[in-house]
Amino acid sequence: MPIYEFQCALCGPFGELKPMSEYDQPCPCPDCGTLAPRVLLTAPYLSGMSSRQMNTFAINERSSHEPELSSQTGKKHWAGCTCCSSKRASRLRVGRDGSKSFPSNRPWMISH
């Protein structure tokens, strides 16, 4: 429902959320209760979304009633997850004493 603007002769302008079917009907003032006519005080807001954002919102709207669960797709995590991906080889080196190191990633990092 849109917000329409009304002008009360005693109290001034105010906005009210009303159905579109009642766009031309006066509205009672929230302060004094007198019927106020509808006025156009500000320009209508037009959204300037990019096509990428509009596509994202459309996808979310289509899937809002039945979201896709990871258990249904057979995946444990999201598409870009690197924790269980077979493409990424581990660079972890474990020493004889059980110490761990990542020699090529972060030489300044202390292992734990």
N, C-alpha and C positions, 0 to 999 in steps of 0.2 A: 504494500500500500504506500502511496506517495504522501509526502508531507506538503500540505497546502498552507499558504499564508493568508491570514485574515487581518483586518484592520478594525479594531474597536474604537469607536468615537471617544470613549472616556479613558480607556487604559492604554491604547496604542497597539502596535502590531504584535501578533503571536502566530505560532505555527501549530498545526494540528494534523495528526495522522488520520486520514480518512480513505474510504474506498473510492476508486475512480468513478464509480457510478454516482457518487454524491459530490462531484467536483464543483457544481454550480450552486449548491445549497449553502446558505449562511450557517455559521457555526456559533454556538454560545461562547462568550468570553470566559476563560477560566477564572478570572478575578471577579467580575461583576455580574456575569450571566446574561448580559444583553446580546442579541443576535448581531454578529459582525459579518459584513460581506467579504467575499474572497477578493484579494488583491494580488498583483504581481510585483513584489518588491525586489526580488533578486532574479537573475537569469537562471534558467534550468541548468542543472549539472549534466554534462555529457562526458561519459567516460572515454578516455583516450588510451585504451589498452593496446598493447602490441598483439600481433596475431599469435605469438608464442604464449603469452599469458592467457588469451582467450581460449586457446586450444587446451591449455593445462586446466583451466576452470571447467571446460566442457568434459574433459576426461574424468575429473573429480566428481562432477555432477552425475555422470552416467553410472559411475561405480559406487555412489554413496548409499544406494539401497542394498547392495550386496558386494562388500569389499572382497578382494581376492586375498586369500590367506596363503601364507608360505607353505602350510601343510598341504594345501590343495595342489600347488604347483610342483611339489617334490623338492623344492629348494629349502635349505636350512636358513639362509640369510638372503639379503637383497642382492640385486644383480651385480653391484660393484664390490661386493665383499671380498676382501683379500685374505681373510683368516683361514678359509678352507678351500681356496682356489687351487686347482692343480697346476695352473700356469706359473705360479710363483714358487720358485725353489727357495728353500730356507738357506740362509747364509750363516746360520748359527753354528758355532764351533764349541764343542764341549771338550774341556781338557781332561786329563787323567784324574785330576783331583776333583772333578765335578764342576769346575768353574766354566762359565759361559761367556762367549764373546761374539761380537759382530764386527769382524776386522775391516770390512770394506764400507760399512754404513756410517758408524759414528765412533771414530777412534778415541774421542775424548770421553765417551760414556763409560761409566763404571758399571760392570755387570753385577747382577744380583742373584 
